[in-house]
């Protein structure tokens, strides 16, 4: 029988209201409001310094903020509560520009570490999960390899597998191809596109505009700490409304 209440799937998985973040006197985020639906893929574009990476770092709790609210899966981000922050970090995975793999651990051990420490997974199930995830990112033969034996693209794919090992509700990707040689970008983007097709909720800061156009449900253009325009890829890339977005798109087309 209908209850009049929205279903769990209809509730936003990320809800941000009035988010403001400053570094000293420099206000980087100037009041961000955003709701992200479960399974939605959002690309975040804009010039360097517009607040894109800071927004992601606020969502996963790496950066405290001065005012506003962030909630994930209906749970408010609360820096004063260690338990709330642990819970948040299990729900929100993040992949960075740098791969941040532990050089002294094998690929398999890199993936198994957090599930064992945080989720208390036994070694057998953690190993099985790591094998499955490496197969998912096309690196099933690299379980016993060490990071310095891998290309940059392979290391980034391991970093994706490591983030997925925590079974996150949301995956944040911060310029994950910007440190890669151009010929390695495609292999990483193919993995991310596969995750999008499988229904993972994704927020991606990216300079790969053709990828953003192809994969995203919505695109956010950030400018001077604000969500300046937001819309479908066709709207953002095909019908930019403001001079700022028009200028940005023309600058990257040159």
C-alpha positions in Angstrom: 0.0 0.0 0.0 1.4 3.5 -0.9 2.6 5.4 2.2 3.1 8.8 0.6 6.8 8.6 1.6 9.5 8.6 -1.1 11.2 5.3 -1.7 14.8 4.8 -0.6 15.9 4.9 -4.2 14.1 8.2 -4.7 15.9 9.9 -1.8 19.1 11.8 -2.7 22.2 9.8 -1.8 24.2 13.0 -1.4 22.6 16.2 -0.1 24.5 19.4 0.2 23.0 22.7 1.5 24.7 26.1 1.9 28.2 24.6 1.9 30.9 27.2 2.5 34.6 26.5 2.9 37.5 28.9 3.4 41.3 28.6 3.6 42.2 31.5 5.8 40.6 34.6 4.2 40.1 32.8 0.8 36.6 31.5 0.5 36.8 28.6 -1.9 33.2 27.4 -1.7 30.6 30.1 -1.5 27.4 28.4 -0.8 27.0 25.1 -2.7 23.6 23.4 -2.9 23.4 20.0 -4.6 21.3 16.8 -4.5 22.6 13.7 -6.1 20.3 10.8 -6.9 21.3 7.2 -6.3 23.1 5.8 -9.4 23.6 9.3 -10.9 26.8 10.1 -12.7 27.9 13.7 -12.3 30.9 15.4 -14.0 32.3 18.5 -12.4 34.1 20.9 -14.8 35.7 24.3 -14.4 38.9 26.3 -14.3 41.6 25.5 -11.7 40.8 27.2 -8.5 37.0 27.1 -9.0 36.5 24.8 -6.0 36.0 21.4 -7.7 38.5 19.3 -5.7 37.6 21.1 -2.5 34.0 20.1 -3.0 34.9 16.5 -3.3 37.2 16.7 -0.2 34.4 18.2 1.8 32.0 15.4 0.8 34.3 12.7 2.0 35.3 14.5 5.2 38.9 15.3 4.3 38.2 19.0 4.7 36.2 20.6 7.5 34.0 23.4 6.4 32.8 26.6 8.0 29.0 26.3 7.4 26.4 24.3 5.6 25.4 20.7 5.7 26.5 17.5 3.9 24.8 14.2 4.2 25.4 10.8 2.6 22.7 8.1 2.6 20.7 10.3 5.0 23.6 10.5 7.5 24.9 14.0 8.3 28.7 14.5 8.1 29.8 15.4 11.6 33.5 16.1 12.2 32.9 16.1 16.0 32.0 12.4 15.9 34.7 9.9 15.2 32.0 7.2 14.8 30.1 9.3 12.2 33.3 10.0 10.3 34.3 6.3 10.2 30.8 5.5 8.9 31.0 8.2 6.3 34.4 6.9 5.0 33.0 3.5 4.6 30.2 4.9 2.4 32.3 7.3 0.3 35.2 6.0 -1.7 37.7 8.5 -3.2 40.3 8.1 -6.0 42.9 10.8 -6.3 45.3 12.1 -9.0 48.1 10.3 -7.4 47.6 6.6 -7.0 48.6 6.6 -3.2 49.3 2.8 -3.2 51.5 1.4 -0.5 54.8 0.6 -2.2 55.8 -2.1 0.2 52.6 -4.1 -0.2 51.6 -6.2 -3.2 48.7 -5.2 -5.3 46.5 -7.8 -3.6 47.5 -6.6 -0.2 46.8 -3.0 -1.1 43.3 -4.0 -1.9 42.8 -6.2 1.1 44.2 -3.9 3.8 41.2 -1.6 4.5 38.5 -4.3 4.4 40.5 -6.3 6.9 41.2 -3.4 9.2 37.9 -1.5 9.0 35.3 -4.1 8.1 37.1 -7.0 9.9 36.9 -9.2 6.9 38.7 -12.6 7.2 41.7 -13.2 5.0 39.9 -15.7 2.8 37.0 -13.5 1.9 39.2 -10.4 1.5 41.5 -12.4 -0.9 38.5 -13.6 -2.9 37.2 -10.0 -3.1 40.6 -8.7 -4.2 40.8 -11.3 -7.0 37.3 -10.5 -8.2 38.0 -6.7 -8.2 41.3 -7.1 -10.0 39.5 -9.1 -12.7 36.9 -6.3 -12.8 39.5 -3.7 -13.6 41.4 -5.9 -16.1 44.3 -6.8 -13.9 43.6 -10.3 -12.7 47.2 -11.4 -13.3 48.7 -8.6 -11.1 47.7 -9.9 -7.6 51.3 -10.5 -6.5 52.9 -7.6 -8.3 54.2 -4.5 -6.5 53.1 -1.0 -7.5 56.5 -0.1 -8.9 56.1 -2.9 -11.4 53.0 -1.4 -12.9 52.3 1.4 -15.3 50.6 4.5 -14.1 47.3 3.4 -15.7 47.6 0.0 -14.0 48.3 1.7 -10.7 45.2 3.9 -11.0 43.1 0.8 -11.9 44.4 -0.8 -8.7 43.4 2.3 -6.8 39.9 2.0 -8.2 39.8 -1.6 -7.1 41.0 -0.7 -3.7 38.2 1.9 -3.3 35.6 -0.6 -4.5 36.8 -3.1 -1.9 35.1 -1.0 0.8 31.8 -1.4 -1.1 31.1 2.4 -1.1 27.7 3.9 -1.8 29.4 6.8 -3.7 32.6 7.0 -5.6 34.4 10.4 -5.9 37.0 10.7 -8.7 39.4 13.7 -8.5 41.1 14.3 -11.8 42.1 10.6 -11.8 43.7 10.7 -15.3 45.6 14.0 -15.0 48.8 12.3 -13.9 48.7 9.7 -16.7 50.5 9.7 -20.0 47.8 10.3 -22.8 48.0 6.7 -24.0 47.1 5.4 -20.6 44.0 7.6 -20.0 41.6 5.4 -22.0 42.2 2.2 -19.9 41.2 4.1 -16.7 38.2 5.8 -18.3 36.9 2.5 -19.6 36.9 1.1 -16.0 35.0 4.2 -14.7 32.5 4.0 -17.6 31.9 0.4 -16.7 31.1 1.4 -13.1 28.7 4.1 -14.4 26.9 1.5 -16.5 26.6 -0.8 -13.5 24.8 1.9 -11.5 27.5 3.2 -9.2 26.9 6.8 -8.0 29.8 8.8 -9.3 31.0 12.4 -8.9 34.0 13.1 -11.2 36.1 16.2 -11.4 37.5 15.8 -14.9 39.1 17.6 -17.8 38.1 14.8 -20.2 35.2 16.6 -21.8 34.3 14.0 -24.4 34.1 11.4 -21.6 32.0 13.7 -19.4 29.6 14.3 -22.3 29.3 10.6 -23.0 29.0 9.1 -19.5 27.4 11.8 -17.3 23.7 12.2 -16.4 24.4 15.8 -15.4 27.4 18.2 -15.7 28.2 20.9 -13.1 30.2 23.9 -14.2 31.9 25.5 -11.2 33.1 29.1 -11.3 34.6 31.1 -8.5 33.3 28.8 -5.8 29.8 28.4 -7.0 27.7 26.0 -9.1 27.4 28.4 -12.0 25.5 26.1 -14.4 24.1 22.6 -14.1 22.3 20.5 -16.6 22.5 17.6 -19.0 25.6 17.1 -21.1 23.6 18.4 -24.1 22.6 21.5 -22.3 26.0 22.3 -20.8 28.1 21.6 -23.9 25.6 22.4 -26.6 23.6 25.3 -25.1 25.8 27.1 -22.5 23.8 29.9 -20.9 26.4 32.2 -19.4 29.4 34.0 -20.8 31.6 32.3 -18.2 30.8 28.8 -19.4 30.9 29.8 -23.0 34.4 31.2 -22.4 35.5 28.1 -20.6 34.4 25.8 -23.3 36.0 27.9 -26.0 39.3 27.9 -24.1 39.5 24.1 -23.9 38.5 23.8 -27.5 41.5 25.8 -28.7 
